[in-house]
Amino acid sequence: MATPRLRFCNLCLDFVHEHYTIAALRGINLTLHAGEILALVGESGCGKSVLLKSVLGLNASRAKLKAGAIYFYPATFDGKLSPALDLTHLPEGKLRKLRGQLIAAMFQDSEQALHPTITVGQQIVRQLKRLQGLSELQAQKRMLELLTTLHLPQATALAKRVPAQLSGGQRQRCALALALAGQVQVLLADEITSALDLTARRTLLRLLLQLKQAQDLSVLFVTHDLAAAAAVADRIGVMYAGRLVEIGSATEICFDPRHPYTKALLAAQPASFEPGKPLPTVPGQAPRLLNPPPGDLFARRDAQALGVDYVRTPPFFALSATHAAATWQLHPKVCGINYPLCPEMMGENLD
């Protein structure tokens, strides 16, 4: 059985403003396993980045936990074996110890992670000394090893440059070196390939795969790029309007999608474009989450929606040991197959 590393249990999170509240996450149940890359895909505003930032308490101050928990299962904590840690209720002092040390985060804009006037080598050295207590000489050696591991040529010369003297791909790999300066067990990667050209994107994705295999690293990979997710992810979770609507292996999601939204996302990918024809898009607009309507929130954009979709939120039906989708299209009265329910996935998914 796969070892859990990070588990979201019925996570519900609101953004509370003076006159209104946005239901950003609505009953998320999800597990990231040791040595796994789990990709989260979906349109902007679906909650995938909010979910990632909630792990380390990085959301805006208006974010309020409504229900649920996030459990981290570290191999060690404070130098000893540790039981599961509830990150949503962990004191700030202990949470600060985890940040960068056991759980690290990377974001789309590498310039935000790197100081503009300090050489990238010195920034990595400082991080290594802070997180691992290395001497200056030890940190210098480890810094060069990290840069070499991340396929940055002429590491000694590159380490003496400031971020503005590097390409976008080089900056992002230096940001990855900063993220790996601790004894990282979980990497939170939020749209880290979005600003890169094709070559740099492929290089970074290959590095994620190599790090996963070499270090048993667990990666929560948030992206809007289904092709990137399919290239590296062991599993893909599809989010819509604050909910998880489908999860499965990369093969199951890309070649046997079951939720109408997943099908629409795949149909809108660049590979499906035909010259001379309108660009495919997902029809309609995502619902506002100020006062979300009942039922399957994608129903109002789905030409094949059933009547029940407008009034009741569907449960998750299990298609295999790894594949589940929350859609009434999988109800035995609709599809003729008695797929079992997944009660552990439901959370707040039943109205």
Secondary structure, DSSP 8 states (H G I E B T S, - for coil): ---EEEEEEEEEEEEE-SS-EEEEEEEEEEEEETT-EEEEE--TTSSHHHHHHHTTT-S-TTEEEEEEEEEE--S-BTTB----EEGGG--HHHHHHHBTTTEEEE-S-HHHHS-TTS-HHHHHHHHHHHHH---HHHHHHHHHHHHHHTT-SSHHHHTTS-GGGS-HHHHHHHHHHHHTSS--SEEEEESTTTTS-HHHHHHHHHHHHHHHHHH--EEEEE-S-HHHHHHH-SEEEEEETTEEEEEEEHHHHHHS--SHHHHHHHHTSGGG--TTS------S----SSS--SS-TTGGG-TT--GGGGTS---EEESSSS-EEE-GGGSHHHHS----B-HHHHTT---
